[in-house]
Amino acid sequence: MKRGFVILALAVGVAALALGLSFRGEKLPLPSPGDWALPSAHPPADMTLSTLPTGAMPSVAAFAFRGGGFGDARDFAMTAILVHHPRGDLLFDTGFGRGVDRHARAMPWLMKVLSSYRKATPAADQLATAGYDPARLAGVVLTHAHWDHVSGLPDMPGVPVWVVASERAFLEARSPSLARDLGALAYRIYAFDGGPYLGFAKSLDVWGDGSVVLVPAPGHTPGSVVAFVTLPSGARYALLGDLVWLREGVEIPAERPWLTRVLVDDDPGAVRENIEHVAAIHARFPEIRLIPAHDARALGELPRFPAVAH
C-alpha cells in the first residue's frame, strides 16, 4: 500500500512538473522570411471593414501562449467582422448568438470549469438596430466551426454559411448536439481553386480582385482558414481565426501551452507549422496587421460597427 502511494505521488509530481513546464516561455523557430512578393490587390473604393463585439471570456495570457503571465489579465473577445464589398458583404464568424447559453455546453468539461463568459448584443441584433438586414450578406465565412464562432448562425436564417467540406464534417462529427441546435444551415461548400499566396500552397480569391483571399490553415480544426483582407486605403489585415489567441503567439512566436493545446487543437503539429509560417510572413511584411479572433486589444484597434475602416 505504501509503495503504491509513493508511486502515485511520484506520478502526480511528474505530471504537475510537466504541466508547469508547458507554461514556461519557449519560442518557436522563426523560419527565414520567404522571398514572396506582396500580392497585388484592387479593392473597390467603397469596400469597408467593421467589428461587431458580441461578448468575451475573461482569462489570462498564460493560457494563450507559452510564456504569457498568469497575472496578465486579458479579455478573450468574441467578435464578428463585417467586410462590405459591392459584390457581396461577408461576415467573418458570428461570435455569441442569442442561444449562446446552450451552445456553450459544447465546451470541453475542463474549460467549463476553468472559464466563464459574458454576453453582449448578438451580431444579428446589432445589424438590425442599424437598419442592416442580415439577408443582405453574401455569406458568413467561418474561420472554423467551434461553438463560439458559430453561435450566431441560427439568428441569421437563410444566410449562406461558407465552409470547406472538412470543416462541415468536423462540426457534425465532433459536436453533433451543437450541429443539431444550429438547425438546417444554408451551407456553401467552397474549395481552394487558386494558386499559392504568401507561401500557402492554395488560395481562394473570393471576389477576384485580391481584396479578400482565403487560405487553408488546418490544425486547430481540420478546415480552419486564414483570411487576408486589403482595403482601399492599402491597409492589410490577416484574420487569423484561432491559429493563435493573442498576437504575441505570432510576434514571439509561441504556441499555446500543452494544456490548452490538448483541449482545443485537433492537430497541434499543424498549428505549430502554420504559426511559424505566419510569423515568417509577419517578419517580411509587418504592415499586414494580425487580427486573432480572440485578441480584444487587436480587435479594439478596428472601428466598431456602424463605424467603418476604408
One Martini backbone bead per residue (centre of mass of N, CA, C, O) as a GRO file, in nm:
protein
  310
    1MET     BB    1   0.060   0.062  -0.022
    2LYS     BB    2   0.298   0.254   0.013
    3ARG     BB    3   0.420   0.214  -0.264
    4GLY     BB    4   0.170   0.307  -0.425
    5PHE     BB    5   0.170   0.596  -0.309
    6VAL     BB    6   0.448   0.679  -0.413
    7ILE     BB    7   0.392   0.637  -0.713
    8LEU     BB    8   0.157   0.833  -0.728
    9ALA     BB    9   0.309   1.083  -0.629
   10LEU     BB   10   0.518   1.081  -0.856
   11ALA     BB   11   0.321   1.104  -1.092
   12VAL     BB   12   0.197   1.372  -1.001
   13GLY     BB   13   0.462   1.532  -0.998
   14VAL     BB   14   0.536   1.493  -1.297
   15ALA     BB   15   0.276   1.614  -1.414
   16ALA     BB   16   0.308   1.894  -1.280
   17LEU     BB   17   0.580   1.960  -1.410
   18ALA     BB   18   0.492   1.937  -1.704
   19LEU     BB   19   0.273   2.151  -1.688
   20GLY     BB   20   0.455   2.384  -1.597
   21LEU     BB   21   0.653   2.375  -1.841
   22SER     BB   22   0.430   2.443  -2.063
   23PHE     BB   23   0.426   2.761  -1.959
   24ARG     BB   24   0.688   2.818  -2.049
   25GLY     BB   25   0.898   2.991  -2.222
   26GLU     BB   26   0.885   2.918  -2.589
   27LYS     BB   27   1.019   2.942  -2.885
   28LEU     BB   28   0.975   2.935  -3.203
   29PRO     BB   29   1.086   2.888  -3.494
   30LEU     BB   30   1.218   3.123  -3.730
   31PRO     BB   31   1.174   3.155  -4.031
   32SER     BB   32   1.271   3.252  -4.313
   33PRO     BB   33   1.186   3.477  -4.510
   34GLY     BB   34   1.037   3.485  -4.780
   35ASP     BB   35   1.029   3.568  -5.145
   36TRP     BB   36   0.778   3.715  -5.140
   37ALA     BB   37   0.532   3.893  -5.275
   38LEU     BB   38   0.309   4.132  -5.262
   39PRO     BB   39   0.005   4.101  -5.325
   40SER     BB   40  -0.221   4.196  -5.531
   41ALA     BB   41  -0.471   4.468  -5.507
   42HIS     BB   42  -0.834   4.576  -5.596
   43PRO     BB   43  -1.014   4.750  -5.419
   44PRO     BB   44  -1.290   4.896  -5.376
   45ALA     BB   45  -1.374   5.215  -5.271
   46ASP     BB   46  -1.632   5.093  -5.077
   47MET     BB   47  -1.467   4.930  -4.898
   48THR     BB   48  -1.515   4.764  -4.572
   49LEU     BB   49  -1.458   4.758  -4.202
   50SER     BB   50  -1.595   4.576  -3.912
   51THR     BB   51  -1.705   4.539  -3.579
   52LEU     BB   52  -1.885   4.278  -3.362
   53PRO     BB   53  -1.933   4.266  -3.047
   54THR     BB   54  -2.059   3.972  -2.826
   55GLY     BB   55  -1.819   3.927  -2.615
   56ALA     BB   56  -1.654   3.742  -2.336
   57MET     BB   57  -1.348   3.591  -2.194
   58PRO     BB   58  -1.199   3.572  -1.908
   59SER     BB   59  -0.836   3.584  -1.872
   60VAL     BB   60  -0.503   3.474  -1.953
   61ALA     BB   61  -0.203   3.467  -2.119
   62ALA     BB   62  -0.105   3.179  -2.033
   63PHE     BB   63  -0.333   3.030  -2.219
   64ALA     BB   64  -0.224   3.146  -2.511
   65PHE     BB   65   0.098   3.150  -2.436
   66ARG     BB   66   0.413   3.084  -2.404
   67GLY     BB   67   0.493   3.305  -2.128
   68GLY     BB   68   0.249   3.392  -2.018
   69GLY     BB   69   0.072   3.558  -1.774
   70PHE     BB   70  -0.120   3.510  -1.488
   71GLY     BB   71  -0.129   3.843  -1.438
   72ASP     BB   72  -0.239   3.873  -1.744
   73ALA     BB   73  -0.514   4.018  -1.816
   74ARG     BB   74  -0.770   3.893  -2.047
   75ASP     BB   75  -0.979   3.941  -2.315
   76PHE     BB   76  -1.172   3.712  -2.492
   77ALA     BB   77  -1.299   3.771  -2.780
   78MET     BB   78  -1.638   3.797  -2.939
   79THR     BB   79  -1.605   3.856  -3.289
   80ALA     BB   80  -1.727   4.011  -3.560
   81ILE     BB   81  -1.660   4.057  -3.921
   82LEU     BB   82  -1.729   4.320  -4.149
   83VAL     BB   83  -1.733   4.298  -4.511
   84HIS     BB   84  -1.760   4.537  -4.750
   85HIS     BB   85  -1.887   4.456  -5.082
   86PRO     BB   86  -2.031   4.506  -5.388
   87ARG     BB   87  -2.050   4.178  -5.437
   88GLY     BB   88  -2.043   4.120  -5.116
   89ASP     BB   89  -2.110   4.052  -4.795
   90LEU     BB   90  -1.897   3.964  -4.510
   91LEU     BB   91  -1.900   3.738  -4.231
   92PHE     BB   92  -1.671   3.678  -3.973
   93ASP     BB   93  -1.825   3.516  -3.804
   94THR     BB   94  -2.041   3.562  -3.487
   95GLY     BB   95  -2.018   3.475  -3.222
   96PHE     BB   96  -2.249   3.546  -3.005
   97GLY     BB   97  -2.568   3.438  -2.956
   98ARG     BB   98  -2.882   3.386  -2.837
   99GLY     BB   99  -2.782   3.063  -2.775
  100VAL     BB  100  -2.516   3.050  -2.593
  101ASP     BB  101  -2.596   2.877  -2.344
  102ARG     BB  102  -2.615   2.620  -2.517
  103HIS     BB  103  -2.345   2.626  -2.683
  104ALA     BB  104  -2.143   2.611  -2.433
  105ARG     BB  105  -2.172   2.295  -2.394
  106ALA     BB  106  -1.933   2.233  -2.611
  107MET     BB  107  -1.737   2.247  -2.408
  108PRO     BB  108  -1.500   2.140  -2.243
  109TRP     BB  109  -1.517   2.057  -1.917
  110LEU     BB  110  -1.261   2.213  -1.822
  111MET     BB  111  -1.346   2.487  -1.944
  112LYS     BB  112  -1.598   2.520  -1.772
  113VAL     BB  113  -1.438   2.535  -1.503
  114LEU     BB  114  -1.215   2.770  -1.601
  115SER     BB  115  -1.461   2.935  -1.723
  116SER     BB  116  -1.612   3.237  -1.857
  117TYR     BB  117  -1.896   3.450  -1.958
  118ARG     BB  118  -2.001   3.737  -2.155
  119LYS     BB  119  -2.265   3.920  -2.276
  120ALA     BB  120  -2.383   4.060  -2.573
  121THR     BB  121  -2.476   4.174  -2.865
  122PRO     BB  122  -2.576   4.032  -3.123
  123ALA     BB  123  -2.504   4.066  -3.449
  124ALA     BB  124  -2.793   4.068  -3.569
  125ASP     BB  125  -2.890   4.302  -3.378
  126GLN     BB  126  -2.689   4.516  -3.464
  127LEU     BB  127  -2.774   4.527  -3.758
  128ALA     BB  128  -3.076   4.590  -3.717
  129THR     BB  129  -3.043   4.858  -3.559
  130ALA     BB  130  -2.891   4.982  -3.829
  131GLY     BB  131  -3.065   4.867  -4.085
  132TYR     BB  132  -2.943   4.574  -4.130
  133ASP     BB  133  -2.995   4.308  -4.332
  134PRO     BB  134  -2.871   3.991  -4.314
  135ALA     BB  135  -2.972   3.906  -4.607
  136ARG     BB  136  -2.736   4.069  -4.753
  137LEU     BB  137  -2.552   3.849  -4.716
  138ALA     BB  138  -2.332   3.637  -4.881
  139GLY     BB  139  -2.191   3.553  -4.598
  140VAL     BB  140  -2.056   3.323  -4.362
  141VAL     BB  141  -1.724   3.308  -4.262
  142LEU     BB  142  -1.548   3.042  -4.138
  143THR     BB  143  -1.264   2.985  -3.965
  144HIS     BB  144  -1.444   2.800  -3.775
  145ALA     BB  145  -1.662   2.546  -3.583
  146HIS     BB  146  -1.684   2.666  -3.316
  147TRP     BB  147  -1.916   2.774  -3.095
  148ASP     BB  148  -1.801   3.085  -3.075
  149HIS     BB  149  -1.836   3.113  -3.412
  150VAL     BB  150  -2.162   2.991  -3.448
  151SER     BB  151  -2.391   3.099  -3.252
  152GLY     BB  152  -2.527   3.316  -3.473
  153LEU     BB  153  -2.659   3.151  -3.710
  154PRO     BB  154  -2.969   3.123  -3.622
  155ASP     BB  155  -3.007   3.450  -3.653
  156MET     BB  156  -2.947   3.384  -3.990
  157PRO     BB  157  -3.159   3.285  -4.187
  158GLY     BB  158  -3.032   3.176  -4.508
  159VAL     BB  159  -2.746   3.232  -4.472
  160PRO     BB  160  -2.462   3.166  -4.597
  161VAL     BB  161  -2.222   2.902  -4.515
  162TRP     BB  162  -1.878   2.918  -4.524
  163VAL     BB  163  -1.716   2.608  -4.611
  164VAL     BB  164  -1.539   2.340  -4.585
  165ALA     BB  165  -1.591   2.010  -4.588
  166SER     BB  166  -1.418   1.935  -4.333
  167GLU     BB  167  -1.573   2.132  -4.138
  168ARG     BB  168  -1.852   2.016  -4.151
  169ALA     BB  169  -1.771   1.732  -4.058
  170PHE     BB  170  -1.655   1.820  -3.786
  171LEU     BB  171  -1.909   1.934  -3.658
  172GLU     BB  172  -2.090   1.673  -3.687
  173ALA     BB  173  -1.884   1.476  -3.533
  174ARG     BB  174  -1.793   1.651  -3.266
  175SER     BB  175  -2.089   1.839  -3.259
  176PRO     BB  176  -2.393   1.722  -3.283
  177SER     BB  177  -2.561   1.899  -3.086
  178LEU     BB  178  -2.482   2.168  -3.212
  179ALA     BB  179  -2.574   2.108  -3.499
  180ARG     BB  180  -2.872   2.071  -3.421
  181ASP     BB  181  -2.912   2.354  -3.291
  182LEU     BB  182  -2.848   2.518  -3.556
  183GLY     BB  183  -2.964   2.364  -3.781
  184ALA     BB  184  -3.056   2.451  -4.098
  185LEU     BB  185  -2.803   2.519  -4.312
  186ALA     BB  186  -2.661   2.728  -4.577
  187TYR     BB  187  -2.439   2.574  -4.728
  188ARG     BB  188  -2.109   2.670  -4.862
  189ILE     BB  189  -1.901   2.490  -5.051
  190TYR     BB  190  -1.554   2.527  -5.073
  191ALA     BB  191  -1.256   2.584  -5.269
  192PHE     BB  192  -0.909   2.583  -5.349
  193ASP     BB  193  -0.852   2.724  -5.682
  194GLY     BB  194  -0.590   2.860  -5.620
  195GLY     BB  195  -0.291   2.967  -5.578
  196PRO     BB  196  -0.043   3.089  -5.436
  197TYR     BB  197  -0.007   3.252  -5.095
  198LEU     BB  198   0.233   3.343  -4.905
  199GLY     BB  199   0.316   3.014  -4.918
  200PHE     BB  200   0.058   2.909  -4.978
  201ALA     BB  201  -0.054   2.665  -5.190
  202LYS     BB  202  -0.348   2.781  -5.150
  203SER     BB  203  -0.653   2.955  -5.277
  204LEU     BB  204  -0.916   3.222  -5.237
  205ASP     BB  205  -1.051   3.457  -5.454
  206VAL     BB  206  -1.347   3.570  -5.397
  207TRP     BB  207  -1.366   3.847  -5.610
  208GLY     BB  208  -1.095   3.872  -5.804
  209ASP     BB  209  -0.918   4.139  -5.648
  210GLY     BB  210  -0.754   4.066  -5.366
  211SER     BB  211  -0.929   4.157  -5.104
  212VAL     BB  212  -1.023   3.842  -5.058
  213VAL     BB  213  -0.824   3.585  -4.902
  214LEU     BB  214  -0.815   3.237  -4.881
  215VAL     BB  215  -0.657   3.000  -4.652
  216PRO     BB  216  -0.522   2.715  -4.545
  217ALA     BB  217  -0.516   2.634  -4.162
  218PRO     BB  218  -0.469   2.370  -4.025
  219GLY     BB  219  -0.537   2.220  -3.668
  220HIS     BB  220  -0.748   2.329  -3.487
  221THR     BB  221  -0.891   2.246  -3.747
  222PRO     BB  222  -0.931   2.098  -4.051
  223GLY     BB  223  -1.087   2.389  -4.175
  224SER     BB  224  -0.906   2.611  -4.125
  225VAL     BB  225  -0.869   2.971  -4.169
  226VAL     BB  226  -0.725   3.242  -4.354
  227ALA     BB  227  -0.772   3.601  -4.389
  228PHE     BB  228  -0.712   3.833  -4.650
  229VAL     BB  229  -0.733   4.193  -4.617
  230THR     BB  230  -0.798   4.468  -4.850
  231LEU     BB  231  -0.804   4.808  -4.861
  232PRO     BB  232  -0.817   5.110  -5.023
  233SER     BB  233  -0.583   5.235  -4.836
  234GLY     BB  234  -0.389   4.955  -4.799
  235ALA     BB  235  -0.487   4.803  -4.578
  236ARG     BB  236  -0.381   4.509  -4.394
  237TYR     BB  237  -0.518   4.179  -4.315
  238ALA     BB  238  -0.508   3.905  -4.070
  239LEU     BB  239  -0.740   3.656  -4.024
  240LEU     BB  240  -0.667   3.396  -3.778
  241GLY     BB  241  -0.845   3.313  -3.579
  242ASP     BB  242  -0.715   3.022  -3.383
  243LEU     BB  243  -0.417   2.997  -3.426
  244VAL     BB  244  -0.427   3.239  -3.232
  245TRP     BB  245  -0.528   3.438  -2.951
  246LEU     BB  246  -0.267   3.616  -2.964
  247ARG     BB  247  -0.027   3.805  -3.112
  248GLU     BB  248   0.220   3.681  -2.964
  249GLY     BB  249   0.211   3.405  -3.110
  250VAL     BB  250   0.359   3.548  -3.362
  251GLU     BB  251   0.572   3.757  -3.253
  252ILE     BB  252   0.769   3.566  -3.104
  253PRO     BB  253   0.693   3.275  -3.126
  254ALA     BB  254   0.396   3.095  -2.979
  255GLU     BB  255   0.239   2.851  -2.836
  256ARG     BB  256   0.035   2.679  -2.674
  257PRO     BB  257  -0.015   2.524  -2.413
  258TRP     BB  258  -0.063   2.202  -2.351
  259LEU     BB  259  -0.345   2.216  -2.227
  260THR     BB  260  -0.482   2.379  -2.463
  261ARG     BB  261  -0.404   2.196  -2.692
  262VAL     BB  262  -0.561   1.947  -2.592
  263LEU     BB  263  -0.846   2.090  -2.582
  264VAL     BB  264  -0.845   2.249  -2.897
  265ASP     BB  265  -0.645   2.083  -3.079
  266ASP     BB  266  -0.637   1.864  -3.342
  267ASP     BB  267  -0.331   1.966  -3.464
  268PRO     BB  268  -0.056   2.087  -3.324
  269GLY     BB  269   0.155   2.061  -3.552
  270ALA     BB  270   0.002   2.233  -3.762
  271VAL     BB  271  -0.014   2.486  -3.595
  272ARG     BB  272   0.287   2.532  -3.569
  273GLU     BB  273   0.348   2.565  -3.872
  274ASN     BB  274   0.154   2.810  -3.914
  275ILE     BB  275   0.284   3.002  -3.719
  276GLU     BB  276   0.560   3.010  -3.857
  277HIS     BB  277   0.454   3.115  -4.125
  278VAL     BB  278   0.322   3.379  -4.023
  279ALA     BB  279   0.583   3.486  -3.896
  280ALA     BB  280   0.727   3.517  -4.168
  281ILE     BB  281   0.530   3.718  -4.287
  282HIS     BB  282   0.563   3.932  -4.063
  283ALA     BB  283   0.867   3.982  -4.112
  284ARG     BB  284   0.825   4.081  -4.413
  285PHE     BB  285   0.507   4.205  -4.343
  286PRO     BB  286   0.429   4.423  -4.095
  287GLU     BB  287   0.173   4.569  -4.232
  288ILE     BB  288   0.026   4.320  -4.156
  289ARG     BB  289  -0.246   4.284  -3.964
  290LEU     BB  290  -0.304   4.114  -3.672
  291ILE     BB  291  -0.620   3.906  -3.623
  292PRO     BB  292  -0.724   3.758  -3.376
  293ALA     BB  293  -1.035   3.645  -3.270
  294HIS     BB  294  -0.949   3.703  -2.932
  295ASP     BB  295  -0.812   3.992  -2.958
  296ALA     BB  296  -0.907   4.274  -2.804
  297ARG     BB  297  -0.682   4.470  -2.884
  298ALA     BB  298  -0.685   4.432  -3.190
  299LEU     BB  299  -0.994   4.482  -3.228
  300GLY     BB  300  -0.994   4.772  -3.082
  301GLU     BB  301  -0.848   4.911  -3.346
  302LEU     BB  302  -1.123   4.881  -3.470
  303PRO     BB  303  -1.409   4.951  -3.599
  304ARG     BB  304  -1.735   4.994  -3.483
  305PHE     BB  305  -2.029   4.913  -3.553
  306PRO     BB  306  -2.096   5.145  -3.805
  307ALA     BB  307  -1.820   5.184  -3.823
  308VAL     BB  308  -1.535   5.235  -4.054
  309ALA     BB  309  -1.295   5.091  -4.266
  310HIS     BB  310  -1.107   5.182  -4.579
   0.00000   0.00000   0.00000
